Amino acid sequence: MNNLFATGLGLALLSVTVLSAPAQTIRRVNNTGLTGTNIYATVQAAHDAATPGDILQLEQSAVDYGNLNCTKPVRIVGPGYYLSLNTGLQANTNAASVSAVTFGAGSNGASITGTTITGGVSVLASNITLERNRITSFITVGISGSANTVNTLVQHNYLYGITKSGSSVRADNILLRNNIINGAGANLATLVSGDFEHNAVIGGGINLLDFNVHNNYFGAGVALTNGTNSHNISALNDLNPANSSQNNVPQASVFVLGPGSTPFDAWYQLKTGTNPARGTGTSGVDIGAFGGAAPYRLSGIPAVPTIYQYNQTLSGNVLNVTLGTRSNN
């Protein structure tokens, strides 16, 4: 009951944030048995009922919401992830998970934020935004048979890896910023271009063509062709120190690597004290996902109001409810 009540109040808070937007409908995605107007049990059903500009609000659930083939410019919003580990961010600590997500023809301008994506993401359209998600399989761009794409924004995610698959399709202006990549790294080396800035690459190598590469930490091998690069840190010995970059710096010298024994996003905050990543980026910024003008946000909390505390007590015939809410940016 507490989680359902908190979810409903969260929806009300989200509604307040979009009142000034033109002709925008919030379509709730909830598979806990809740029914009503504009409530759907799968993300695909909500998408199919939506019109361009609508918001698909994925609510906390222990059950996956299925695959999504997105062909409309909609905004998909979830509650965040790792909510039981980064405490005090949401009253309901369940995530909202989807399987494979495809942004196909017609979805130009679509975005997804605050979700857990377990089956990977395929980007076949332009102006797609992947922000503040946990993505446990590959993001794939430049897929054979699709159109050329531009302006794929991938920022503030905790992700497995990103790759390009098509040999005849271009994917330009791919912007990878302030992500934690803990898996297979990034292989973007054919018919691509973009920026790769303020990322913490913990697992997997990096192979980039025509990218501007600055203010990153690399935990594995790095191959950079064309583009520009400076102010990066590597755990190995494969960067040019003449570009204000540093080599042979282990993770333990940079990151807190805790709490607990299983890595999650909080592990990759910069440790206090002497730290080669503090103030050594371009213009004196910190290196890594938590540095720069738009740092990574723990748990991918979306930029909408949230309820982080909910308590209720019954005294006689009076129900006392205490709420803690906060805005997010």
Secondary structure, 3 states (H helix, E strand, C coil): CHHHHHHHHHHHHHHHHCCCCCCCCEEEECCCCCCCCCEECCHHHHHHHCCCCCEEEECCCCCCCCCEEECCCCEEECCCCCCCCCCCCCCCCCCCEECCEEECCCCCCCEEECCEECCCEEECCCCCEEECCEEEEEEEECCCCCCCEEEEEEECCEEEEEEECCCCCCEEEEEEECCEEEEEEEEECCCEEEEEECCEEEECCEEEECEEEECCEECCCEEEECCEEECCEECCCCCCHHHCCECCCCHHHCECCCCCCCCCHHHHCECCCCCCCCCCCHHHCCCCCCCCCCCCCHHHCCCCCEEEEEEEEEECCEEEEEEEEECCC
